Amino acid sequence: MNTENIFALLIGKKNSTGFPGKNVMDINGLPSCEYGFQAAKRLQINEIFVSTDCPIIAKIGKKYSAHHIERPQNLATPDALTEDVLTHAYQEIIKLNKKPDIIVLLFANNPAISISLVEKGIKKLLEDESYDSAFSVSKYNMFSPTRARKLLDEQIHSFIPLDLIGNVNSIRSSQGDVYFCDLSVQVIRGKVFENMSEGMQPFQWMGKKSYPLKNSYGFDIDEEWQKTAIEVWLKKNWKYE
């Protein structure tokens, strides 16, 4: 696979309020962020970039010859939008006179990266120019919109009006299969970074049309229980060096 104009970009900040240290914590013997760098190398991607304000992540990236993009402090806060982080990183890459056709986006807190799915996503974008991106999706019927709730006035209410959904009952798949973008595999055309505001919400870096890459399961780690689940995924799917 020709990876000359395919770049990898890993993002992760130093401080996280929800799960402190999630981007560098030990997961099966490796810092969580290092899985992304290893994935880029296994994909034989020569141009690797890392956007971070964390010296630990930057140091690990250096082992893999990653170009360090210093993330500004205003983009390292809990309220900073990923869209803005990606736009800044892309602009810094352009300043180096490098313009990627495709970017493989990696999150420091998501080690569950299927190499075969990344390759499938790249292949799809190379073959079909109508797609802006290819994202991994996991089927989580247990988290369907019919089961989502919000708490108001000390009562449990439906999160959305259930009449928006055809068939509703206690069977978790009654409304049909429910897929979530798990953010494990994200393959994106460079042009999306130039027109970020035009992408679909809530992940505008998907662009307007995204190809689904069906995954077993995955997610970026934001809670302690997710760490255990990802460790199980890695034991089954990751080839350690």
N, C-alpha and C positions, 0 to 999 in steps of 0.2 A: 504493500500500500504506500503510495506516494504521500509523504507527510510534509513536503517542503513548505506549503502554504497553510498548514494546519498547526495552530499553536495551542498550548495548554496554559490555562490561567487558574491558579489556585488562590482563593481568598479566605481570609480569617483574621480576626482582630485579637488583640491581647486580652482585653477584659470582656467577660460576658456575665451578665447579671443572673440569668436563669440557671445556668450550670457552669459555675466558675471553673476555668481551666479546661473546658471541653475540647478546645482546639489542639491541645498538646498533651492531653492525658494519655496514660499508658493503656493501650488496647492490645491484648495478646502479645505484648513484648515490644510494640512499636508506638511512638507518639501518633496520635490520631491523624495529624496532618501529613505524616510521612507516607501513608497509603496513597494519597493523591499524587505525590511526586513519583512514587514507584510505578503507579499506573501510567503516568506520562512516559516514563522510560520504557516500559514494556510495550507501549504503543509506538515506540521509536519516534516520538515527537522531539525534534531537536530544539525548538524554541519554547522554553518553559518560563512563565512569569508568575510571580507571587506578589499579591497586593496585601500588605500587612503593616501594622505598627508594632508587631510583636517580634523582639529580637530572637526569640527561640525559633519561631517559624521561619524567619529569614535565614537563620544559621542552618537549619535543616535543609532549606531550599538550596543553599549554597553547595551542599553535598551533591546536588543533582544539577548543578550549573544553571540554576534558575535566576533570571533577572529580577532583582528586588525593586518593586514599586513601593515607595514609602507612602503609606496611607495617611492622609491628613487627619488631624485630630477630630475635625468636624464630621468625618466619615467613619470614625471609630467609636461612636456613641451608640447607646441602645436604640436611639430613635433614627439612626442613619438608615436610609433605604438601600437595599442591595442594588437597585437600579442605578443609584448615584455612584456607588462604589465601582460598579462595572463600567459606567461611562467614563469615570476618572481613569481607571486602569487602561481602558482602550485608548484614550487620548494620550496617555503616557507612552503606550506602545507605538502609536503613530509618530510621536516625536522622535523615535529611534529610527525613523524611515523604514518601518516594518508594517506591512498591511496584510493581516491574515484573511484568508478566504473563509476559514472555519476555525472556531475556538472551542476547545473542549474545556468546559467550565467545571472546576473541582472545588468542593467545599472542604475546609480544614476539619470540620466536625462530621464528615460523612465518609468513612473508610470503606463502605460496602459498594465498591466499584467493580462492576462486571466488565472485564476487558472485552468479552465477546459482544456485549451490548453496545459498548462504545464503538467498536469496529462496525457493527451493523448500522449504527446511527450515522457514522461518517459515510459509509457506502450509500446509504439512502440519500443523503444530501448531495453526494457527488452525482448520483444517477437522476435525481428528480429536483430540478431547480425551483419547483413550486413550493417546496417546504422551506420554512425559515429556520427550523430547528428539529431536533429529535430528542425527546425526553423519556426517561424511564418512568413507568407507571406501575403501581402495585394495586391489586384488588383487595380492598378493605371494606367488605360489605357490613362488617360489624360497626363501622363508623358512618353508616349511610345518613343522608339528610333526614330521613324519617325518624332516626333515633337521636338526632341532635336536640339539645335542650338549652334553655337559658333560664336563669333564676330572677324573678321579679316579684317584689312584695311578698317574699318568703313563700313563693309558690313556684312549681316547676311548670314551664310552658314550652311548647314546641318552638324550635329556633326559627323555623320558617312556616308559613301557612301550608298545611299538609294537602290542601286541595290543589296545590301546584303539582303534586305527584299523583299519578294515576291510581295505582294499586298500593294500598297501605294496610299492612297487618303486622303481627308480631314476628313473622318469618323474616330473618335479616336480609334475605335476597329478594323479598317480595317486589321491591321497586326496580329490580334489575341489578346487574353488577355495577358496583361503584368503584371507580378508579381514582387514585390520588397520585399526583406527581410527587415521587419520593425524593427527588433531587439527588439521586445517586449518580445518574448518567445524564449529562446535559451537553448536547452537541449543537452549536449555534453558529449561524452564518455571521461573518463580520459585519455585514450591513445592518444587522439588527442592533448592534451597539451604536450605530450612527443615528438610528431612528427609534430609540428606546421608548419614547412616549407613545408610540403607535402600537406597541405590543399589548396583548390581552392581559387583563388583570387576573389574579394578583401578581403573577410572575411575568412582568412585561418583557423580560429577556427571552421569552419563548417566541416572540414575534407574533405574527398573525395566524400562521399555520404551522402546527407542530406534529411531527410523526410520533406515534406511541410505540415505545419499546417495552414490551411486557416483562416485568421483573417478578421474581418470586416474592420478595419483600425488601424494604429498605426505607431509610429516612435519615435526615440529618439529626444528630443527637442533641437534644435540648433538655432532656430529663434523664435522671440517673438510671431508670429502668430500661431505657433504650440502649444503654451501653451493653447490658447483658445480652440483649437480643442481637445486636450487631456482632458481638463476639462469637455467638453461635453461627451467624451467617458466614463470618470470616473462616471459622474452622471448617466449614463445609465447602467454601468456594474460593478461598484465597490461597495461592501458592507462595509460601514464604521462602525468601532467599537466604 
